[in-house]
């Protein structure tokens, strides 16, 4: 009977340890979920976000508020209109237009080439 009581006591201690570990893990998961929620709010906020533009005409860099309703923006430096494509899709017409790009794989002109 002593062995049975020892086994029962051991199992009860293991169950208690499992419950304590489960409580710790649940608290950690809740903290992680709060972090994830905060990140999601930052990313998908309705307040908008800033979008960096490099003018393809004069290479002036500037920041605009991202508004997908705007289809074009005027460069504050050279005053040329820059067409905005919010889809992220590139058509065949969007290929390199003469080697002024800094990362186009179509023309072979990359930032690495500039360093050589």
C-alpha positions in Angstrom: 0.0 0.0 0.0 3.0 2.3 0.6 4.1 2.0 -3.0 0.7 2.9 -4.2 0.5 6.0 -2.0 4.0 7.1 -3.2 2.9 6.7 -6.8 -0.3 8.6 -6.2 1.7 11.4 -4.4 4.2 11.5 -7.3 1.4 11.7 -9.9 -0.3 14.5 -7.9 2.9 16.4 -7.8 3.4 16.0 -11.5 -0.1 17.2 -12.2 0.5 20.2 -9.9 3.7 21.0 -11.8 1.9 20.6 -15.2 -0.8 23.0 -14.1 1.8 25.6 -13.0 3.6 25.3 -16.3 0.3 25.6 -18.2 -0.4 28.8 -16.2 3.0 30.2 -17.1 2.6 29.3 -20.8 -0.9 30.8 -20.9 0.4 34.1 -19.5 3.2 34.1 -22.1 0.8 33.4 -24.9 -1.5 36.3 -23.7 1.5 38.6 -23.7 2.5 37.4 -27.2 -1.0 38.0 -28.5 -0.9 41.5 -27.1 2.3 42.2 -29.0 0.8 40.7 -32.2 -2.3 42.8 -31.8 -0.1 45.9 -31.4 1.9 45.0 -34.5 -1.3 44.4 -36.5 -2.7 47.8 -35.4 0.6 49.5 -36.5 0.6 47.8 -39.9 -3.1 47.9 -40.7 -4.0 51.2 -39.0 -6.6 53.2 -40.8 -4.6 56.4 -40.2 -2.4 55.7 -43.2 1.3 55.5 -43.5 4.2 57.3 -45.1 5.5 56.2 -48.5 9.0 57.1 -49.7 9.2 58.2 -53.4 12.3 58.5 -55.5 11.5 60.7 -58.5 12.4 58.8 -61.7 13.2 62.1 -63.4 15.5 63.9 -61.0 16.1 61.2 -58.4 14.8 63.5 -55.6 13.7 61.5 -52.6 10.6 62.6 -50.6 7.9 61.2 -48.4 4.1 61.3 -49.0 1.1 60.0 -47.1 0.1 56.8 -48.8 -3.4 57.3 -50.2 -4.4 54.7 -52.8 -6.9 57.2 -54.3 -4.0 59.3 -55.6 -3.0 57.9 -59.0 -0.1 60.4 -59.5 2.0 62.8 -57.5 4.0 65.9 -58.4 7.7 65.8 -57.6 8.4 68.8 -55.3 11.8 69.3 -56.9 11.4 69.0 -60.7 7.5 69.4 -60.8 7.1 66.3 -63.1 4.1 64.1 -62.5 4.9 60.6 -61.2 2.4 57.9 -61.8 1.6 55.8 -58.8 0.9 52.1 -59.2 -0.6 50.7 -55.9 -1.2 47.2 -57.3 2.5 46.1 -57.0 2.1 44.4 -60.4 4.7 45.2 -63.1 3.7 44.9 -66.7 6.1 44.4 -69.6 6.0 48.2 -70.2 7.6 48.8 -66.8 10.9 47.3 -67.8 14.1 49.3 -67.5 14.0 52.5 -69.5 17.6 53.3 -70.0 19.9 52.3 -67.1 18.9 54.9 -64.6 17.6 52.3 -62.1 19.5 51.2 -59.0 18.4 47.6 -58.8 16.8 46.5 -62.0 17.7 42.9 -62.9 16.6 43.4 -66.5 19.3 45.9 -67.5 22.0 44.5 -65.2 22.5 47.9 -63.6 22.5 47.2 -59.8 23.9 49.0 -56.8 26.7 46.4 -56.7 27.7 47.4 -60.2 27.9 51.1 -59.1 30.5 50.1 -56.4 32.9 48.6 -58.9 
